[in-house]
């Protein structure tokens, strides 16, 4: 992600603001649509990538990735769940995207890395495809 784009902690704050605006205004606030559009634009941008630790845990046919600094992003995943109409964790192919970790259903790091990259691209397409609906 380029240095001008928000990091995931900033996106988490935007998702929290989106949730507060939705609760306060029920979805009829221009700031709600603006916040949703900004989150979607960042997440679906070409340079976006999840900030993950280099170390992974490979166990029982899965590979688990943890966010840098042990961070968690519950508000972001609530937002994604809402716009994608999918439960958390968000499942894309063999990958489960969750607020505290990403689990790939492949037990070999190199193959899991490739599967994760593919699933991130697919997730970005799904998110971007919901933009017009999210900003109504």
N, CA, C and O of each residue as an XYZ file, in Angstrom:
544
protein
N       0.859     -1.178      0.000
C       0.000      0.000      0.000
C       0.895      1.228      0.000
O       1.895      1.265      0.718
N       0.552      2.227     -0.792
C       1.409      3.404     -0.823
C       1.293      4.178      0.484
O       0.322      4.034      1.228
N       2.307      5.004      0.748
C       2.400      5.670      2.048
C       1.309      6.711      2.276
O       1.131      7.169      3.405
N       0.583      7.092      1.245
C      -0.484      8.078      1.420
C      -1.818      7.436      1.800
O      -2.709      8.108      2.319
N      -1.952      6.151      1.543
C      -3.207      5.467      1.842
C      -3.290      5.141      3.332
O      -2.265      4.923      3.978
N      -4.489      5.106      3.872
C      -4.649      4.786      5.296
C      -4.188      3.366      5.605
O      -4.329      2.462      4.780
N      -3.635      3.180      6.805
C      -3.285      1.829      7.213
C      -4.525      1.156      7.799
O      -5.572      1.787      7.941
N      -4.402     -0.113      8.135
C      -5.574     -0.852      8.602
C      -6.122     -0.295      9.916
O      -7.329     -0.353     10.148
N      -5.262      0.239     10.773
C      -5.746      0.851     12.015
C      -6.622      2.069     11.697
O      -7.630      2.298     12.366
N      -6.243      2.842     10.687
C      -7.059      3.996     10.283
C      -8.372      3.533      9.643
O      -9.417      4.156      9.834
N      -8.308      2.445      8.890
C      -9.523      1.900      8.289
C     -10.452      1.389      9.388
O     -11.670      1.541      9.294
N      -9.878      0.783     10.431
C     -10.679      0.332     11.575
C     -11.406      1.514     12.210
O     -12.573      1.397     12.583
N     -10.721      2.655     12.335
C     -11.360      3.860     12.888
C     -12.485      4.344     11.980
O     -13.537      4.766     12.462
N     -12.267      4.285     10.665
C     -13.323      4.687      9.728
C     -14.518      3.748      9.830
O     -15.664      4.192      9.772
N     -14.254      2.451      9.983
C     -15.339      1.483     10.111
C     -16.107      1.710     11.409
O     -17.326      1.543     11.445
N     -15.398      2.091     12.479
C     -16.062      2.411     13.744
C     -16.946      3.648     13.567
O     -18.079      3.688     14.046
N     -16.413      4.655     12.872
C     -17.201      5.866     12.610
C     -18.439      5.511     11.773
O     -19.531      6.018     12.030
N     -18.263      4.648     10.783
C     -19.380      4.221      9.941
C     -20.466      3.566     10.799
O     -21.651      3.851     10.626
N     -20.063      2.692     11.719
C     -21.031      2.010     12.590
C     -21.757      3.014     13.490
O     -22.967      2.906     13.688
N     -21.022      3.988     14.034
C     -21.650      5.000     14.898
C     -22.625      5.864     14.099
O     -23.714      6.174     14.583
N     -22.247      6.251     12.892
C     -23.136      7.051     12.047
C     -24.390      6.268     11.675
O     -25.493      6.815     11.679
N     -24.219      4.991     11.356
C     -25.369      4.155     10.994
C     -26.330      4.055     12.173
O     -27.546      4.132     12.004
N     -25.770      3.882     13.366
C     -26.611      3.764     14.556
C     -27.332      5.088     14.841
O     -28.506      5.102     15.214
N     -26.613      6.188     14.661
C     -27.186      7.501     14.972
C     -28.185      7.980     13.916
O     -29.176      8.633     14.241
N     -27.918      7.653     12.658
C     -28.726      8.212     11.577
C     -29.471      7.166     10.759
O     -30.220      7.520      9.848
N     -29.285      5.909     11.060
C     -30.032      4.856     10.381
C     -29.728      4.683      8.907
O     -30.488      4.006      8.215
N     -28.678      5.250      8.404
C     -28.317      5.045      7.006
C     -28.681      6.186      6.092
O     -28.524      6.067      4.877
N     -29.166      7.299      6.638
C     -29.584      8.411      5.780
C     -28.664      9.618      5.921
O     -29.098     10.756      5.741
N     -27.424      9.381      6.236
C     -26.470     10.466      6.450
C     -25.437     10.457      5.325
O     -24.906      9.400      4.985
N     -25.150     11.610      4.749
C     -24.175     11.697      3.661
C     -22.793     11.238      4.123
O     -22.040     10.654      3.344
N     -22.459     11.500      5.390
C     -21.154     11.067      5.904
C     -21.048      9.545      5.949
O     -19.960      8.986      5.811
N     -22.184      8.884      6.144
C     -22.211      7.424      6.158
C     -21.771      6.886      4.799
O     -20.912      6.008      4.719
N     -22.357      7.412      3.745
C     -22.004      6.983      2.390
C     -20.559      7.338      2.063
O     -19.843      6.548      1.448
N     -20.137      8.521      2.472
C     -18.764      8.968      2.223
C     -17.757      8.053      2.923
O     -16.739      7.684      2.338
N     -18.038      7.693      4.154
C     -17.145      6.817      4.916
C     -17.102      5.430      4.281
O     -16.030      4.846      4.128
N     -18.261      4.911      3.914
C     -18.319      3.592      3.273
C     -17.529      3.603      1.972
O     -16.773      2.670      1.701
N     -17.693      4.640      1.170
C     -16.979      4.735     -0.111
C     -15.475      4.790      0.106
O     -14.716      4.163     -0.634
N     -15.042      5.533      1.113
C     -13.604      5.650      1.374
C     -13.022      4.303      1.810
O     -11.955      3.907      1.340
N     -13.711      3.608      2.699
C     -13.242      2.289      3.147
C     -13.139      1.341      1.952
O     -12.129      0.659      1.779
N     -14.181      1.303      1.139
C     -14.205      0.416     -0.025
C     -13.100      0.782     -1.007
O     -12.432     -0.103     -1.543
N     -12.901      2.072     -1.248
C     -11.853      2.501     -2.178
C     -10.473      2.056     -1.702
O      -9.667      1.576     -2.499
N     -10.196      2.213     -0.409
C      -8.886      1.820      0.123
C      -8.706      0.311      0.038
O      -7.674     -0.170     -0.431
N      -9.707     -0.437      0.492
C      -9.587     -1.892      0.510
C      -9.489     -2.486     -0.889
O      -8.840     -3.515     -1.081
N     -10.123     -1.851     -1.863
C     -10.100     -2.400     -3.216
C      -9.031     -1.762     -4.105
O      -8.966     -2.044     -5.302
N      -8.197     -0.906     -3.521
C      -7.134     -0.270     -4.305
C      -6.050     -1.291     -4.669
O      -5.827     -2.268     -3.955
N      -5.399     -1.041     -5.778
C      -4.420     -1.978     -6.314
C      -3.288     -2.271     -5.336
O      -2.824     -3.409     -5.263
N      -2.839     -1.286     -4.595
C      -1.704     -1.478     -3.711
C      -2.046     -1.994     -2.327
O      -1.148     -2.172     -1.504
N      -3.324     -2.240     -2.047
C      -3.708     -2.665     -0.707
C      -3.222     -4.079     -0.406
O      -3.262     -4.961     -1.264
N      -2.764     -4.277      0.823
C      -2.420     -5.603      1.307
C      -2.609     -5.612      2.816
O      -2.409     -4.591      3.474
N      -2.987     -6.740      3.358
C      -3.145     -6.844      4.799
C      -1.776     -6.843      5.470
O      -0.861     -7.519      5.001
N      -1.623     -6.095      6.560
C      -0.337     -6.061      7.270
C      -0.209     -7.300      8.168
O      -0.758     -7.348      9.269
N       0.521     -8.287      7.672
C       0.633     -9.557      8.386
C       2.058     -9.783      8.873
O       3.024     -9.347      8.248
N       2.164    -10.473      9.999
C       3.479    -10.871     10.500
C       4.140    -11.808      9.491
O       3.460    -12.520      8.752
N       5.465    -11.798      9.472
C       6.192    -12.708      8.587
C       6.028    -14.157      9.035
O       5.951    -15.064      8.207
N       5.976    -14.368     10.347
C       5.841    -15.726     10.864
C       4.398    -16.187     10.696
O       3.455    -15.419     10.889
N       4.248    -17.457     10.333
C       2.919    -18.049     10.221
C       2.903    -19.337     11.040
O       3.953    -19.866     11.405
N       1.720    -19.826     11.319
C       1.570    -21.099     12.014
C       0.965    -22.095     11.032
O      -0.153    -21.914     10.550
N       1.719    -23.141     10.747
C       1.228    -24.202      9.874
C       0.902    -25.385     10.769
O       1.768    -25.903     11.475
N      -0.376    -25.814     10.733
C      -0.815    -26.894     11.616
C      -2.076    -27.540     11.070
O      -2.990    -26.845     10.627
N      -2.130    -28.854     11.100
C      -3.329    -29.608     10.707
C      -3.903    -29.167      9.370
O      -5.115    -28.996      9.241
N      -3.044    -28.981      8.377
C      -3.511    -28.650      7.034
C      -3.969    -27.225      6.827
O      -4.613    -26.918      5.824
N      -3.642    -26.339      7.774
C      -3.984    -24.921      7.609
C      -2.752    -24.064      7.880
O      -1.802    -24.489      8.538
N      -2.800    -22.863      7.361
C      -1.764    -21.870      7.632
C      -2.461    -20.645      8.195
O      -3.383    -20.105      7.583
N      -2.011    -20.209      9.373
C      -2.633    -19.074     10.050
C      -1.705    -17.874      9.999
O      -0.531    -17.954     10.358
N      -2.261    -16.761      9.547
C      -1.545    -15.488      9.484
C      -2.127    -14.571     10.557
O      -3.343    -14.493     10.731
N      -1.251    -13.889     11.265
C      -1.656    -12.956     12.321
C      -1.299    -11.542     11.845
O      -0.267    -11.336     11.205
N      -2.157    -10.581     12.162
C      -1.877     -9.194     11.803
C      -0.676     -8.681     12.585
O      -0.420     -9.109     13.710
N       0.052     -7.758     11.972
C       1.202     -7.148     12.639
C       0.796     -6.587     13.995
O      -0.321     -6.100     14.173
N       1.707     -6.663     14.930
C       1.521     -6.139     16.287
C       0.354     -6.792     17.019
O      -0.148     -6.237     17.996
N      -0.084     -7.969     16.558
C      -1.184     -8.660     17.210
C      -2.499     -7.892     17.158
O      -3.389     -8.114     17.979
N      -2.614     -6.995     16.198
C      -3.804     -6.146     16.087
C      -5.028     -6.966     15.681
O      -4.911     -8.051     15.112
N      -6.187     -6.426     15.986
C      -7.464     -7.005     15.561
C      -8.321     -5.881     14.991
O      -8.182     -4.722     15.380
N      -9.202     -6.234     14.073
C      -9.998     -5.240     13.359
C     -11.486     -5.620     13.353
O     -12.058     -5.859     12.290
N     -12.105     -5.675     14.525
C     -13.508     -6.117     14.591
C     -14.486     -5.195     13.864
O     -15.425     -5.683     13.235
N     -14.294     -3.901     13.932
C     -15.227     -2.969     13.266
C     -15.121     -3.088     11.749
O     -16.127     -3.012     11.044
N     -13.898     -3.275     11.248
C     -13.709     -3.467      9.813
C     -14.454     -4.716      9.346
O     -15.122     -4.696      8.312
N     -14.338     -5.785     10.100
C     -15.004     -7.025      9.693
C     -16.522     -6.950      9.869
O     -17.262     -7.592      9.123
N     -16.986     -6.179     10.838
C     -18.429     -5.922     10.930
C     -18.903     -5.202      9.673
O     -19.948     -5.535      9.114
N     -18.121     -4.205      9.230
C     -18.441     -3.455      8.015
C     -18.466     -4.392      6.804
O     -19.409     -4.369      6.013
N     -17.417     -5.219      6.666
C     -17.354     -6.144      5.535
C     -18.519     -7.132      5.561
O     -19.112     -7.433      4.525
N     -18.833     -7.623      6.735
C     -19.958     -8.542      6.890
C     -21.255     -7.884      6.428
O     -22.078     -8.503      5.754
N     -21.416     -6.630      6.800
C     -22.615     -5.880      6.428
C     -22.721     -5.688      4.918
O     -23.770     -5.957      4.333
N     -21.645     -5.224      4.284
C     -21.744     -4.923      2.849
C     -21.735     -6.177      1.979
O     -22.319     -6.189      0.896
N     -21.070     -7.236      2.454
C     -21.005     -8.466      1.666
C     -22.136     -9.442      2.003
O     -22.295    -10.471      1.346
N     -22.918     -9.108      3.035
C     -23.994     -9.999      3.493
C     -23.449    -11.399      3.762
O     -24.005    -12.404      3.318
N     -22.336    -11.431      4.508
C     -21.670    -12.685      4.829
C     -21.250    -12.658      6.294
O     -20.901    -11.604      6.826
N     -21.284    -13.814      6.940
C     -20.856    -13.854      8.342
C     -19.339    -13.730      8.463
O     -18.599    -13.999      7.517
N     -18.898    -13.321      9.642
C     -17.469    -13.279      9.959
C     -17.119    -14.628     10.570
O     -17.848    -15.088     11.449
N     -16.047    -15.284     10.153
C     -15.056    -14.804      9.200
C     -15.607    -14.796      7.768
O     -16.485    -15.581      7.412
N     -15.066    -13.893      6.976
C     -15.436    -13.793      5.571
C     -14.668    -14.894      4.831
O     -13.438    -14.922      4.865
N     -15.383    -15.787      4.171
C     -14.742    -16.919      3.494
C     -14.661    -16.649      2.000
O     -15.664    -16.366      1.344
N     -13.438    -16.746      1.475
C     -13.195    -16.616      0.037
C     -12.312    -17.798     -0.354
O     -11.154    -17.886      0.057
N     -12.870    -18.698     -1.148
C     -12.175    -19.920     -1.547
C     -11.715    -20.684     -0.309
O     -12.545    -21.082      0.508
N     -10.411    -20.896     -0.155
C      -9.865    -21.657      0.974
C      -9.421    -20.750      2.122
O      -8.711    -21.192      3.026
N      -9.837    -19.488      2.087
C      -9.326    -18.508      3.052
C     -10.465    -17.946      3.905
O     -11.526    -17.576      3.401
N     -10.207    -17.897      5.218
C     -11.141    -17.297      6.167
C     -10.501    -16.023      6.704
O      -9.509    -16.071      7.431
N     -11.087    -14.875      6.332
C     -10.605    -13.578      6.784
C     -11.339    -13.222      8.065
O     -12.566    -13.123      8.069
N     -10.609    -13.028      9.144
C     -11.228    -12.685     10.409
C     -10.574    -11.481     11.048
O      -9.515    -11.037     10.604
N     -11.200    -10.944     12.098
C     -10.701     -9.725     12.723
C      -9.347     -9.869     13.405
O      -8.644     -8.872     13.571
N      -8.962    -11.076     13.803
C      -7.687    -11.258     14.502
C      -6.675    -12.096     13.749
O      -5.495    -12.122     14.096
N      -7.148    -12.788     12.706
C      -6.258    -13.666     11.958
C      -6.882    -14.011     10.616
O      -8.077    -13.818     10.392
N      -6.043    -14.524      9.735
C      -6.492    -15.030      8.445
C      -6.028    -16.476      8.376
O      -4.847    -16.766      8.567
N      -6.960    -17.380      8.103
C      -6.639    -18.802      8.066
C      -6.824    -19.316      6.644
O      -7.881    -19.145      6.037
N      -5.771    -19.952      6.125
C      -5.801    -20.520      4.783
C      -5.847    -22.036      4.922
O      -5.056    -22.622      5.662
N      -6.761    -22.661      4.219
C      -6.936    -24.106      4.299
C      -5.926    -24.882      3.486
O      -6.273    -25.832      2.784
N      -4.675    -24.473      3.586
C      -3.564    -25.131      2.906
C      -2.435    -25.241      3.923
O      -2.099    -24.259      4.586
N      -1.845    -26.434      4.053
C      -0.833    -26.649      5.081
C       0.607    -26.503      4.643
O       1.508    -27.048      5.282
N       0.838    -25.775      3.563
C       2.208    -25.527      3.095
C       2.342    -24.030      2.829
O       1.572    -23.471      2.048
N       3.310    -23.375      3.468
C       3.396    -21.914      3.445
C       3.409    -21.320      2.041
O       2.672    -20.371      1.774
N       4.222    -21.851      1.145
C       4.325    -21.265     -0.197
C       2.977    -21.330     -0.927
O       2.554    -20.361     -1.558
N       2.313    -22.486     -0.830
C       1.006    -22.626     -1.479
C      -0.041    -21.765     -0.769
O      -0.930    -21.203     -1.409
N       0.071    -21.668      0.557
C      -0.860    -20.828      1.323
C      -0.683    -19.359      0.953
O      -1.663    -18.623      0.834
N       0.571    -18.930      0.771
C       0.834    -17.546      0.363
C       0.157    -17.248     -0.972
O      -0.471    -16.201     -1.133
N       0.283    -18.161     -1.922
C      -0.333    -17.972     -3.240
C      -1.855    -17.960     -3.125
O      -2.520    -17.142     -3.761
N      -2.407    -18.861     -2.319
C      -3.861    -18.916     -2.117
C      -4.352    -17.634     -1.462
O      -5.396    -17.100     -1.835
N      -3.597    -17.141     -0.483
C      -3.965    -15.897      0.195
C      -3.963    -14.732     -0.783
O      -4.901    -13.934     -0.792
N      -2.928    -14.621     -1.604
C      -2.869    -13.530     -2.586
C      -4.070    -13.577     -3.525
O      -4.677    -12.546     -3.815
N      -4.405    -14.753     -3.992
C      -5.545    -14.918     -4.886
C      -6.842    -14.532     -4.184
O      -7.687    -13.850     -4.763
N      -6.999    -14.970     -2.934
C      -8.220    -14.672     -2.188
C      -8.343    -13.186     -1.866
O      -9.449    -12.646     -1.866
N      -7.225    -12.518     -1.591
C      -7.262    -11.068     -1.343
C      -7.772    -10.353     -2.587
O      -8.609     -9.457     -2.483
N      -7.279    -10.738     -3.761
C      -7.744    -10.122     -5.010
C      -9.243    -10.364     -5.219
O      -9.971     -9.463     -5.636
N      -9.689    -11.568     -4.929
C     -11.109    -11.897     -5.070
C     -11.940    -11.097     -4.066
O     -12.999    -10.575     -4.412
N     -11.463    -11.002     -2.831
C     -12.152    -10.213     -1.816
C     -12.256     -8.753     -2.253
O     -13.297     -8.121     -2.074
N     -11.187     -8.225     -2.820
C     -11.207     -6.844     -3.299
C     -12.269     -6.651     -4.378
O     -12.962     -5.634     -4.393
N     -12.399     -7.618     -5.275
C     -13.423     -7.543     -6.326
C     -14.821     -7.562     -5.708
O     -15.699     -6.797     -6.109
N     -15.013     -8.444     -4.729
C     -16.314     -8.533     -4.062
C     -16.658     -7.219     -3.357
O     -17.785     -6.734     -3.451
N     -15.685     -6.653     -2.658
C     -15.893     -5.389     -1.936
C     -16.210     -4.272     -2.921
O     -17.173     -3.527     -2.737
N     -15.397     -4.161     -3.963
C     -15.594     -3.095     -4.953
C     -16.967     -3.221     -5.618
O     -17.620     -2.217     -5.903
N     -17.398     -4.455     -5.861
C     -18.694     -4.687     -6.488
C     -19.875     -4.222     -5.642
O     -20.976     -4.042     -6.163
N     -19.660     -4.028     -4.358
C     -20.725     -3.597     -3.460
C     -20.725     -2.078     -3.214
O     -21.547     -1.566     -2.453
N     -19.806     -1.376     -3.859
C     -19.662      0.059     -3.586
C     -20.938      0.837     -3.859
O     -21.371      1.616     -3.009
N     -21.546      0.650     -5.009
C     -22.724      1.456     -5.344
C     -23.866      1.200     -4.345
O     -24.601      2.123     -3.995
N     -24.007     -0.020     -3.900
C     -25.048     -0.362     -2.932
C     -24.728      0.238     -1.557
O     -25.625      0.704     -0.853
N     -23.436      0.221     -1.180
C     -23.028      0.707      0.146
C     -23.157      2.209      0.296
O     -23.299      2.709      1.412
N     -23.109      2.944     -0.820
C     -23.137      4.410     -0.713
C     -24.509      4.997     -1.017
O     -24.649      6.217     -1.110
N     -25.511      4.160     -1.170
C     -26.868      4.669     -1.421
C     -27.442      5.316     -0.191
O     -28.574      5.799     -0.219
